[in-house]
Structures are given as C-alpha cells and as structure tokens.
Amino acid sequence: MSRLAKNPIKFDPKVEVQLKDDRVHVKGPLGELDVKVMDGITVEIKDNTVMVNRKDDTLRNFQGLVWSLIRNAVQGVTEGFSKTLVVQGKGWKSIVSGSTIDLQVGFSHPVKFQVPREIKVTQENPGEFTLTSFDKQLLGATVARIIRFRPVEPYKHKGIFIKGQYLRKKERKQVGV
C-alpha cells in the first residue's frame, strides 16, 4: 500500500460525496461516479474530507486501491481528465465528427470508432485529437481500444500513441558488417 492512503482526500464544497451501503457516490459539476468499497474497508466523510481506513493489516493494498479510486472520482467530477492521441504515419489521419472518429491508418477502408457518450472528442489537426472525460477508467479503456487499431511499431514509429509517451526506436539489423 502506498502511504498516501493515510492522508485525507479533500474536496470542494461544490462536490457532493455520500456513502450509500457499500458505495461512495461522488457528484460534481462535470458528472457523477460511484466507487465500490470492499469488505473490511471503512470510509468516513467529514467536513469536505474523506478518510479511508482498514480493519486489519491484511487489507493494506485494498485501502490504497479504494483511496485512489475515490480520489480519481473526486478529481474527475471537478477537473476532469484528458488524453491527446497522435496518429503518425505517411498519409494517415483522423477525422472527428460528433462522437465518431474516422481513422485512416493504412487499411483499405477508414476505421469508424464510436466514442462513449461520457467522453468528449476535440480535434486540433488531422494528426491528433483529444479525448476528455470525468471517468478516468473509461477514458483509459477507450484510449487503449483506439490504440489497438494501429499500435506503434518500433522501427519507424508509425501508429497511434498518447502524446508525450516515451517511444524507444529500434535499430535495423546490420547485414555484412
């Protein structure tokens, strides 16, 4: 467990955090999220702070997990999360229209990807677009599904990747040296 779970999660007064049965319901200006609390983990909500505690030391890792899920929910409904994807390759591009992304990435046909309604898509230029959402897990899963169409190949760095992601370029084999 990280030592962060011992710290309280602070949230704005404009965010509502409620404990209902075994779920923490977080509601803010950008949306609503529910976080399931495991058995043996207790959540206390007081004065715009949330404390996550455990019953015994066998649940240390679950305390850290629940703490980070609640923190991500609070941050998501107040600020939101975003990831920018880059489409790199000769003649490759992306076209965003509404909640559909047309990816032209070397197939004989454009790939049409329907984005979930909780995610907003904006396009800066034909080579990159930004996905924004209040749900960090849904955003990460959607980005992974898009990248799966054309992952970056290590020799020419053609493919779809997250902007700012470290890419290691491989050298080709030397013949007859």
C-alpha positions in Angstrom: 0.0 0.0 0.0 1.2 3.5 -0.7 1.5 5.8 2.3 -0.9 8.2 0.5 -3.9 6.3 1.8 -3.3 7.5 5.3 -3.9 11.1 4.1 -7.4 12.5 3.8 -9.0 13.3 0.4 -10.0 16.9 0.3 -12.8 18.1 -2.0 -14.5 21.4 -2.9 -17.9 22.3 -1.3 -19.5 22.1 -4.8 -18.8 18.4 -4.8 -21.2 16.0 -3.0 -19.8 12.9 -1.5 -22.2 10.4 0.1 -21.8 6.9 1.5 -24.6 4.6 0.4 -24.4 1.0 1.6 -21.1 -0.3 0.2 -20.6 2.5 -2.4 -19.3 6.0 -2.3 -21.3 8.3 -4.6 -19.5 11.4 -5.9 -21.4 14.1 -7.7 -19.9 17.3 -9.1 -20.2 19.9 -11.9 -18.9 17.5 -14.6 -20.8 14.3 -13.7 -21.5 11.5 -11.2 -19.5 8.5 -10.3 -19.8 5.5 -7.9 -16.9 3.7 -6.2 -17.5 0.3 -4.6 -16.0 -0.2 -1.2 -14.6 -3.6 -0.4 -15.4 -5.6 2.8 -13.1 -4.6 5.7 -12.6 -1.0 4.4 -14.4 1.8 6.1 -15.0 5.3 4.6 -15.6 8.4 6.8 -16.9 11.6 5.3 -16.4 14.8 7.5 -16.0 18.5 6.7 -15.1 18.2 3.0 -12.7 15.4 3.6 -12.8 11.6 3.1 -10.8 9.2 5.2 -10.3 5.6 4.1 -9.4 3.1 6.9 -8.9 -0.7 7.1 -9.9 -3.2 9.8 -6.6 -5.1 9.8 -3.2 -5.2 8.1 -4.2 -7.9 5.6 -6.3 -5.2 3.8 -3.4 -2.7 3.2 -3.5 -3.0 -0.5 -7.2 -2.6 -0.7 -7.1 0.5 1.4 -4.7 2.1 -1.1 -6.9 1.0 -4.0 -10.2 2.4 -2.6 -8.4 5.6 -1.7 -7.1 6.2 -5.2 -10.4 5.3 -6.8 -12.2 7.8 -4.6 -9.5 10.4 -5.2 -9.8 9.9 -9.0 -13.6 10.2 -8.8 -13.4 13.5 -6.9 -10.8 14.9 -9.3 -12.8 13.7 -12.3 -16.0 15.4 -11.3 -14.3 18.6 -10.5 -11.5 19.0 -13.1 -11.8 16.0 -15.5 -9.1 14.0 -17.3 -7.9 14.3 -20.9 -5.5 12.4 -23.2 -4.3 13.5 -26.6 -3.7 10.8 -29.2 -1.3 11.2 -32.1 -1.8 9.4 -35.4 1.6 9.2 -37.1 2.4 7.7 -40.5 2.6 8.8 -44.1 -0.9 9.6 -45.3 -2.5 8.7 -42.0 -5.0 11.0 -40.4 -8.0 11.2 -38.1 -11.3 13.0 -38.7 -13.6 13.7 -35.8 -17.3 14.3 -36.5 -19.5 14.5 -33.4 -18.8 11.4 -31.3 -17.3 9.4 -34.2 -13.7 9.2 -35.1 -12.7 8.2 -38.6 -9.2 6.8 -38.6 -7.4 6.4 -41.9 -4.4 4.4 -40.8 -3.3 2.2 -43.7 -6.3 -0.1 -44.1 -8.2 -0.3 -47.4 -11.1 1.4 -45.6 -11.4 4.1 -42.9 -12.0 2.7 -39.4 -15.0 4.3 -37.7 -14.9 4.4 -33.9 -17.9 5.4 -31.9 -16.9 7.1 -28.6 -19.0 6.5 -25.5 -21.3 9.4 -24.6 -19.4 10.2 -21.4 -16.3 11.2 -23.4 -15.9 14.4 -25.4 -13.7 14.5 -28.5 -12.0 17.5 -30.0 -9.6 17.8 -33.0 -6.6 20.1 -33.1 -5.3 18.9 -36.5 -5.7 15.9 -38.7 -2.9 14.1 -36.9 -4.1 14.4 -33.3 -7.3 14.6 -31.3 -8.1 14.9 -27.6 -10.4 12.8 -25.5 -11.8 14.4 -22.3 -13.9 12.7 -19.6 -14.7 12.8 -15.9 -14.3 9.0 -15.7 -10.6 8.1 -15.7 -11.2 4.3 -16.1 -13.5 4.7 -19.0 -11.1 7.2 -20.7 -8.1 4.8 -20.3 -10.1 1.9 -21.7 -11.3 3.9 -24.7 -7.8 5.1 -25.4 -6.5 1.5 -25.3 -9.2 0.4 -27.7 -8.3 3.1 -30.2 -4.5 2.4 -29.9 -5.3 -1.3 -30.6 -6.2 -0.4 -34.2 -2.6 0.5 -35.0 -0.1 0.2 -32.1 3.3 1.9 -32.7 5.7 -0.3 -34.5 9.3 0.1 -33.1 11.3 0.7 -36.3 9.6 3.6 -38.0 7.3 4.8 -35.1 4.2 4.6 -37.3 1.0 4.1 -35.3 -1.3 5.7 -32.8 0.1 6.7 -29.4 -0.5 9.1 -26.5 1.1 12.5 -26.9 4.2 12.7 -24.6 4.6 8.9 -24.4 8.2 7.7 -24.4 8.8 5.6 -27.6 12.1 3.7 -28.0 13.2 3.3 -31.5 14.9 0.1 -32.5 17.8 -0.2 -35.0 17.6 -2.4 -38.0 19.9 -5.4 -38.2 23.3 -4.7 -39.8 24.0 -7.1 -42.7 27.6 -8.0 -43.6 29.4 -5.8 -41.1 
